[in-house]
Amino acid sequence: MFDLVGDLLDRGVAAGDLTSSDTVPFRGWPGATHDVMLRIRPAVDYLDHLPDTGEVCWFAIL
């Protein structure tokens, strides 16, 4: 799973959070693939299951 997420990030897909704003509905996390993976991996490892949609982050093509 982490290889897939890393590949997506390397190809320009952004990981981040949905917002309540109508003008900026998605806010991508800053940093290179490595930095974003350092945020995603521990959050997934903490779970006792594969994450559900939006449980750790959202993905968007910006």
Backbone torsions as a table, in degrees:
resi	resn	phi	psi	omega
1	MET	NA	-42.5	-177.6
2	PHE	-66.7	-32.5	176.1
3	ASP	-62.8	-42.7	179.4
4	LEU	-62.4	-46.5	179.6
5	VAL	-62.1	-43.7	178.0
6	GLY	-60.8	-41.6	178.0
7	ASP	-63.0	-41.9	178.1
8	LEU	-61.7	-45.6	180.0
9	LEU	-63.3	-40.7	178.6
10	ASP	-62.9	-25.5	-176.9
11	ARG	-98.1	12.7	172.4
12	GLY	100.7	0.1	175.5
13	VAL	-76.7	136.8	-179.0
14	ALA	-101.2	140.6	171.0
15	ALA	-99.2	144.0	179.7
16	GLY	178.5	-155.3	-175.1
17	ASP	-123.2	147.6	170.1
18	LEU	-76.2	149.4	178.1
19	THR	-118.9	173.5	176.8
20	SER	-92.6	4.3	-178.1
21	SER	-82.7	137.2	174.8
22	ASP	-76.0	-27.7	-177.8
23	THR	-86.4	-31.2	178.0
24	VAL	-131.3	80.8	-174.3
25	PRO	-75.2	-13.1	-178.7
26	PHE	-136.8	134.0	176.5
27	ARG	-120.8	110.8	179.2
28	GLY	-73.1	147.8	177.3
29	TRP	-77.2	139.6	179.9
30	PRO	-76.0	159.5	174.1
31	GLY	112.2	164.5	177.5
32	ALA	-75.2	171.9	179.8
33	THR	-49.0	-47.4	-178.6
34	HIS	-57.8	-43.8	-178.7
35	ASP	-64.8	-42.9	-179.6
36	VAL	-67.9	-39.4	177.7
37	MET	-63.7	-33.1	176.6
38	LEU	-66.0	-19.9	175.8
39	ARG	-89.9	-38.4	-176.4
40	ILE	-75.9	-47.2	-173.3
41	ARG	-55.6	-50.1	-179.9
42	PRO	-64.8	-33.1	178.8
43	ALA	-65.7	-39.6	178.2
44	VAL	-71.8	-42.7	-179.6
45	ASP	-61.6	-29.8	180.0
46	TYR	-68.2	-31.1	-179.5
47	LEU	-72.1	155.8	174.7
48	ASP	-100.2	18.2	-179.3
49	HIS	-155.7	166.9	172.5
50	LEU	-67.4	141.9	-175.4
51	PRO	-65.6	143.9	171.7
52	ASP	-79.0	165.7	179.4
53	THR	-53.1	124.4	177.4
54	GLY	77.6	0.7	-176.5
55	GLU	-69.9	-35.1	178.4
56	VAL	-106.5	-44.8	178.5
57	CYS	-165.0	175.9	173.4
58	TRP	-115.1	160.7	178.3
59	PHE	-123.4	143.7	178.8
60	ALA	-147.3	148.9	172.0
61	ILE	-93.7	116.3	-177.3
62	LEU	-99.9	NA	NA
